């Protein structure tokens, strides 16, 4: 009997109605992608052109490959913290090697049919990971709003807030940056009340255009995005960069990039699949496609990519019918940068920081956190611990900590053991149920040692679903001790002892 992890997909024949819908949707996704590609690159500490290169590859390479129909890939705000840390630790020259290695790992994971296993990760860990990323993103981007470089460590970001507030309220650049950022956030928040036809234009694009016009008309003293030639910005790995593959830190970064990017892409796939009635994502093929895209990004020294929920949801809501829309969005990005590269130079960096602050706020999902605290406190504890550890340390340590705690919590919950004892004049009957694992060994021994002295003891473990070796040995050892004291001990074991 064979199990097919990825169901076959039906091919959609192209037609005039779907072509027109896909072209329109591709333009909407393109308008969403432009400011986010630039903003993620700037926040990651790399040239803005590299973010656009990743967006182009996400459309023209990943968009053509099988896996998902509606997902749109590109540089993600969720990887900003990870990229900035890698560039700071290893240098920009090594970024391409890390991204290429991560892409190869993703391809291998997909070919090994491991894509569907990413859905087995605890939702509280995923939500905590996203919340932690959101907190770090917000904490880092409040500095570029005033034209300041964000500090490297979390402690420095917190300790620098008093000086940041002074800069925001006393310097022309700080005041102007805050005003533009607030204006951008207000426009994006209020855009949901605009007429339906106007809402086809993304609120982020409206905010960027409006604030850029205001900054230009008033000649505000704020920093602007610097965009040059895409070819000149390419960061092809050098021989020295390839030699860094021998270092454990770079190998660790490769695995971290691969796992986080894969998880984010496949979690996004699950969310996007619920938004439309078309063909669903083939997880293993999608993982291979994401890996191929990251491999190309690595060869060009660009940013890593994931499937991005913001662009993907915009694609669905704009009426896309086939994968043509996501391919065309990459083509529009390429055409825009080739023909109109100077337009991006009008965008204030404070506005891009505002876009990422809003993205970080959305990642927090405070309403879901509050609901989780009310309904499932243990799950909420895992979420808060994961997010807090990410903020205090880094993304990898925080995520692994959350996974470890979630596994232990689940192990404790599923290893519940019930013990019921009945006493007679010279008999004791003990009936156990549940799972007798080493996690419950102290409780099991406490119950056995507290049993009264009797001539006959009957231990009924037939209702125990799982009796591991530690508990089995403990029961046999206790029974042997009682037998040496002139006591008859009968032990009825379950059918299987592991």
C-alpha positions in Angstrom: 0.0 0.0 0.0 1.4 3.3 -1.0 0.7 6.7 0.5 0.8 9.8 -1.7 1.7 12.8 0.4 1.0 15.3 -2.4 -2.3 14.8 -4.2 -2.3 15.2 -8.0 -3.3 18.6 -9.2 -5.5 19.4 -12.1 -4.1 21.7 -14.8 -6.1 24.8 -15.4 -6.5 25.7 -19.0 -5.6 29.3 -19.8 -8.5 31.5 -20.9 -9.1 35.2 -21.5 -11.0 35.8 -18.2 -8.3 34.1 -16.1 -5.5 35.9 -18.0 -7.0 39.3 -17.4 -7.6 38.4 -13.7 -4.0 37.2 -13.3 -2.6 40.4 -14.9 -4.6 42.6 -12.6 -3.7 40.6 -9.6 0.0 40.7 -10.6 0.0 44.5 -10.7 -1.5 44.6 -7.2 1.1 42.2 -5.8 3.8 44.2 -7.5 2.7 47.4 -5.8 2.7 45.6 -2.5 6.1 44.0 -3.1 8.1 47.2 -4.1 8.1 48.9 -0.7 8.4 45.7 1.2 11.4 44.4 -0.8 13.2 47.7 -0.2 12.2 47.9 3.4 13.3 44.4 4.3 16.6 44.9 2.6 17.3 48.2 4.4 16.3 46.7 7.8 18.5 43.7 7.1 21.6 46.0 6.7 22.1 45.2 3.0 21.8 47.3 -0.2 18.1 47.8 -1.2 18.8 46.4 -4.6 19.4 42.9 -3.1 15.8 42.9 -1.7 14.5 43.6 -5.2 16.6 40.9 -6.7 15.1 38.4 -4.3 11.6 39.6 -5.2 12.3 39.1 -8.9 13.7 35.6 -8.3 10.7 34.8 -6.1 8.4 35.6 -9.1 10.3 34.4 -12.1 11.9 31.3 -10.6 9.7 30.0 -7.7 6.6 31.3 -9.5 7.2 28.9 -12.4 7.9 25.9 -10.3 5.3 23.4 -9.1 4.2 23.5 -5.5 1.7 26.3 -4.8 -0.6 28.3 -7.1 -1.4 31.4 -5.1 1.7 31.8 -2.8 4.0 34.7 -3.7 7.6 34.5 -2.6 10.2 37.2 -1.8 12.2 38.7 1.0 10.3 38.4 4.3 10.2 40.6 7.3 10.3 37.5 9.5 13.9 36.8 8.4 15.1 40.4 8.8 16.5 39.7 12.3 18.3 36.6 11.2 19.8 38.2 8.1 21.0 41.3 10.0 22.6 39.0 12.6 24.3 36.8 9.9 25.7 39.9 8.1 26.9 41.4 11.3 28.6 38.1 12.4 30.0 36.8 9.1 29.9 39.8 6.7 27.9 40.5 3.6 30.3 38.5 1.4 29.3 35.3 3.2 25.5 35.9 3.0 25.3 34.3 -0.5 27.0 31.2 0.8 24.6 30.9 3.7 21.5 31.4 1.5 22.8 29.0 -1.2 23.4 26.3 1.5 20.0 26.9 3.0 18.4 26.5 -0.4 20.2 23.2 -1.0 19.0 21.9 2.4 15.5 22.9 1.5 15.7 21.0 -1.8 17.0 17.9 0.0 14.2 18.2 2.6 11.6 18.4 -0.1 13.0 15.5 -2.1 13.1 13.4 1.1 9.3 14.0 1.5 9.8 15.9 4.8 7.8 18.9 3.8 4.6 17.7 5.3 6.3 17.2 8.7 6.7 20.9 9.2 3.0 21.0 9.9 3.7 18.9 13.1 5.4 21.8 14.9 3.4 23.1 17.9 1.2 26.1 16.9 2.2 27.9 20.1 5.9 27.6 19.2 5.1 29.0 15.7 3.1 31.9 17.2 5.7 32.6 19.8 8.4 32.6 17.0 6.4 35.1 15.0 5.7 37.2 18.1 9.4 37.2 19.0 10.3 38.3 15.5 7.7 41.0 15.6 9.0 42.4 19.0 12.6 42.4 17.7 11.5 44.0 14.5 9.6 46.8 16.2 12.4 47.4 18.7 14.9 47.7 16.0 12.9 49.8 13.5 12.0 52.6 16.0 15.6 53.8 15.5 15.6 54.3 11.7 12.5 56.3 12.2 14.7 59.1 13.6 17.5 58.5 11.2 19.6 56.5 13.7 21.3 53.1 13.1 19.7 50.4 15.2 22.0 49.0 17.9 23.3 45.4 17.5 22.2 43.8 20.8 18.8 43.7 22.4 20.2 45.3 25.6 21.6 48.1 23.6 18.3 48.7 21.9 16.5 48.9 25.3 19.2 51.1 26.9 19.3 53.4 23.9 15.6 54.3 24.1 16.2 57.5 26.3 18.7 58.9 23.8 16.3 57.9 21.0 13.4 59.8 22.6 15.6 62.9 22.8 16.6 62.6 19.1 12.9 62.1 18.2 11.8 65.3 20.0 14.7 67.7 19.6 16.4 67.2 16.2 14.9 68.2 12.8 15.6 64.8 11.3 14.0 63.0 14.3 10.9 65.2 14.4 10.4 64.9 10.6 11.0 61.1 10.6 8.5 60.6 13.4 5.9 62.7 11.6 6.3 60.8 8.4 6.2 57.4 10.1 3.1 58.3 12.1 1.4 59.6 8.9 2.3 56.4 7.1 0.9 54.3 9.9 -2.3 56.3 10.1 -2.8 56.0 6.3 -2.4 52.2 6.4 -4.7 51.9 9.4 -7.4 54.1 7.8 -7.2 52.6 4.3 -9.5 49.7 5.3 -12.3 52.2 5.4 -11.7 53.5 1.9 -14.2 52.6 -0.9 -13.8 49.0 -2.2 -12.5 50.2 -5.6 -9.8 52.3 -4.0 -8.8 49.4 -1.7 -7.6 47.5 -4.7 -4.5 49.7 -4.4 -2.5 48.5 -1.3 -2.6 50.8 1.7 1.2 50.4 2.1 1.8 51.8 -1.4 -0.6 54.7 -0.8 1.3 55.5 2.5 4.7 55.3 0.7 3.6 57.6 -2.2 1.8 60.1 0.1 4.6 60.5 2.6 7.3 60.6 -0.1 5.4 63.5 -1.8 5.1 65.3 1.6 8.8 64.9 2.3 9.7 66.2 -1.2 7.3 69.1 -1.2 8.4 70.2 2.3 12.1 69.4 1.7 12.2 67.5 5.1 15.7 66.7 6.4 15.2 62.9 6.3 17.3 60.1 4.9 16.2 58.6 1.6 16.6 55.1 0.1 19.7 54.7 -2.0 19.1 52.5 -5.0 21.7 51.9 -7.8 22.2 49.3 -10.5 21.0 45.8 -9.9 24.1 44.3 -11.7 26.5 46.4 -9.6 24.7 45.4 -6.4 25.0 41.7 -7.0 27.1 40.0 -4.3 28.5 36.9 -5.8 30.3 34.7 -3.3 34.1 34.9 -3.4 36.7 32.1 -2.8 37.2 33.5 0.7 33.4 33.3 1.3 33.3 29.7 0.2 36.1 28.8 2.6 33.8 29.9 5.5 31.7 26.8 4.9 34.2 24.9 7.1 33.3 27.0 10.2 30.6 25.6 12.6 29.0 29.1 12.9 28.3 29.3 9.2 26.9 25.8 9.0 24.7 26.6 12.0 23.4 29.7 10.1 22.7 27.6 7.0 20.5 25.1 9.0 18.8 28.0 10.9 18.0 29.8 7.6 16.7 26.6 6.0 14.5 25.6 8.9 13.0 29.0 9.6 12.4 29.8 5.9 10.9 26.4 5.3 8.6 26.7 8.3 7.5 30.2 7.4 6.8 29.2 3.8 4.8 26.1 4.7 2.9 27.7 7.5 2.0 30.5 5.0 0.9 27.8 2.5 -1.5 26.3 5.1 -3.0 29.8 5.6 -3.2 30.7 1.9 -4.9 27.4 1.1 -7.8 28.3 3.4 -8.3 31.6 1.4 -9.2 30.1 -2.0 -11.0 27.1 -3.6 -8.3 26.3 -6.2 -5.6 23.6 -6.2 -4.0 23.2 -2.8 -0.3 23.4 -2.0 1.9 20.3 -2.6 4.1 20.8 0.4 7.1 18.8 -0.7 7.2 20.3 -4.2 6.8 23.8 -2.7 9.7 23.1 -0.4 11.8 22.2 -3.4 10.7 25.3 -5.2 11.6 27.5 -2.3 15.0 25.8 -2.0 15.7 26.3 -5.7 14.8 30.0 -5.4 17.1 30.4 -2.4 19.9 28.6 -4.2 19.6 31.2 -7.1 19.5 34.0 -4.5 22.6 32.6 -2.9 24.5 32.4 -6.1 23.7 36.1 -6.7 24.4 37.1 -3.1 20.8 38.3 -2.5 18.5 38.1 0.5 16.9 34.7 1.4 13.2 34.3 0.4 10.1 32.7 1.9 6.5 32.6 0.8 5.1 35.9 2.2 1.6 35.9 3.6 1.1 39.6 2.9 1.8 39.3 -0.8 0.1 35.9 -1.0 -3.1 37.2 0.6 -3.1 40.3 -1.7 -2.7 37.9 -4.6 -5.8 35.9 -3.6 -7.9 39.0 -2.7 -7.0 40.6 -6.0 -8.7 37.7 -7.9 -5.7 35.7 -9.1 -6.7 32.4 -10.8 -3.4 30.8 -11.8 0.3 31.0 -11.0 0.7 33.4 -13.9 0.0 36.3 -11.5 3.0 35.6 -9.2 5.3 35.1 -12.2 4.2 38.4 -13.7 4.7 40.2 -10.4 8.4 39.3 -10.7 8.5 40.6 -14.3 7.0 43.9 -13.2 9.6 44.3 -10.5 12.4 43.7 -13.0 10.9 46.2 -15.5 10.3 48.8 -12.8 13.9 48.7 -11.5 15.4 48.7 -15.1 13.2 51.6 -16.3 12.5 53.7 -13.2 15.3 53.1 -10.6 15.4 56.8 -9.6 11.8 56.7 -8.2 12.9 54.6 -5.2 15.3 57.4 -4.2 12.4 59.6 -3.2 11.3 57.2 -0.4 12.3 58.2 3.2 13.8 55.4 5.2 11.6 56.4 8.1 8.5 55.4 6.0 10.0 52.0 5.3 10.7 51.6 9.0 7.0 52.4 9.6 6.0 49.6 7.2 8.1 47.1 9.1 6.8 48.3 12.4 3.3 47.6 11.2 4.5 44.2 9.9 6.0 43.5 13.3 2.8 44.5 15.1 0.8 42.1 12.9 3.2 39.3 13.8 2.4 39.8 17.5 -1.3 38.9 17.1 -2.1 40.2 20.5 -5.8 39.2 20.3 -4.9 35.5 19.8 -2.3 35.7 22.6 -5.0 37.0 25.0 -7.4 34.3 23.9 -4.7 31.7 24.4 -4.0 32.9 27.9 -7.6 32.6 28.8 -8.2 29.2 27.3 -4.9 27.3 27.3 -2.4 28.7 29.9 0.2 26.0 29.2 0.2 26.7 25.5 0.4 30.5 26.3 3.4 29.8 28.5 5.2 28.1 25.6 4.3 31.1 23.4 5.5 33.7 25.8 8.7 31.7 26.6 9.5 31.3 23.0 9.0 35.0 22.2 10.8 36.2 25.3 13.8 33.9 24.6 14.0 35.2 21.0 14.1 38.8 22.2 16.6 38.0 24.9 18.9 35.8 22.8 18.3 35.1 19.1 15.9 33.4 16.8 17.5 29.9 16.8 17.9 29.6 20.6 14.4 31.0 21.2 12.8 28.6 18.7 14.7 25.6 19.9 13.8 26.5 23.5 10.2 26.7 22.6 10.3 23.4 20.8 12.0 21.7 23.7 9.5 23.0 26.3 6.5 22.1 24.0 7.9 18.5 23.7 8.3 18.2 27.4 4.9 19.6 28.1 3.3 17.2 25.6 5.2 14.3 27.1 4.1 15.2 30.6 0.5 15.6 29.5 0.3 12.3 27.6 2.1 10.3 30.3 -0.7 10.6 32.8 -0.9 7.6 35.2 -3.8 6.6 37.3 -3.3 4.4 40.4 -6.2 3.0 42.4 -5.8 0.7 45.4 -8.3 -1.5 47.3 -7.5 -3.1 50.7 -8.8 -6.3 52.3 -7.8 -8.1 55.5 -4.7 -9.7 54.0 -5.0 -8.6 50.3 -4.2 -5.5 48.4 -5.4 -4.9 44.8 -3.7 -2.2 42.8 -5.1 -1.2 39.4 -3.2 1.2 37.1 -4.1 2.9 33.8 -2.7 5.4 31.4 0.9 5.7 30.4 3.7 4.5 32.8 6.8 6.4 31.5 10.0 7.5 33.3 8.3 11.0 33.7 5.8 9.3 36.1 8.3 7.1 37.8 8.5 9.1 41.1 4.7 9.0 41.4 4.6 5.3 40.7 7.2 4.5 43.3 5.4 6.7 45.8 2.2 4.8 45.4 3.9 1.4 45.6 5.9 2.3 48.7 2.8 3.6 50.5 0.9 0.4 50.1 0.2 -1.4 53.4 1.9 -4.7 54.3 -0.2 -7.6 53.3 0.2 -11.3 52.5 -1.1 -11.0 49.0 -0.6 -8.1 46.6 -2.0 -8.1 43.1 -0.7 -5.5 40.6 -3.0 -5.1 37.6 -1.2 -3.2 34.8 -3.2 -4.6 31.9 -5.0 -1.3 31.4 -1.7 0.6 31.1 -1.3 1.7 27.4 2.5 2.0 27.6 4.9 0.7 30.2 8.5 1.8 29.5 11.6 -0.1 30.6 12.2 2.2 33.6 8.8 1.7 35.1 8.8 -2.0 34.3 12.2 -2.5 36.1 10.9 -0.4 39.1 7.8 -2.6 39.4 9.8 -5.8 39.2 12.3 -4.5 41.7 9.5 -3.6 44.2 7.8 -6.9 43.7 11.1 -8.8 44.4 11.6 -6.8 47.6 8.0 -7.6 48.8 8.5 -11.3 48.0 11.6 -11.4 50.2 9.4 -10.3 53.1 7.1 -13.4 52.8 4.6 -11.7 50.6 2.9 -13.1 47.5 3.0 -10.6 44.7 1.3 -11.1 41.4 1.9 -8.7 38.5 -0.3 -8.7 35.5 1.6 -6.8 32.7 0.1 -5.2 29.6 0.3 -6.9 26.3 3.2 -4.8 25.2 6.1 -3.6 27.3 8.4 -1.0 25.8 
